[in-house]
Amino acid sequence: MSATLTASTGNALLGSANAAFGGQRASSRAANASQGAGHLAEGAAVDSRNLLQGQKVVTIAHNGVLYRLQATKLGKLILTK
């Protein structure tokens, strides 16, 4: 079973991935994300648990294209087109 997310959530996911690779910037973005419940600042980090909502796989709709986000047994994320 998989869930479908909107383009804005997909953008948030990509921002989260950028934050994860941004080193110290990730913590400041996470702090920004926690400040506004329901409203994320541009580039704010999103916790993968919020995206996956207990599922192993979710489908993300972004700009009319569907992407698949999968959590592995080792705790890694795989995003495929």
PyMOL commands that set and color helices and strands:
alter all, ss='L'
color gray80, all
select helices_A, chain A and resi 7-20+25-35+48-52
alter helices_A, ss='H'
color red, helices_A
select strands_A, chain A and resi 3-5+57-62+65-71+77-80
alter strands_A, ss='S'
color yellow, strands_A
deselect
rebuild
show_as cartoon
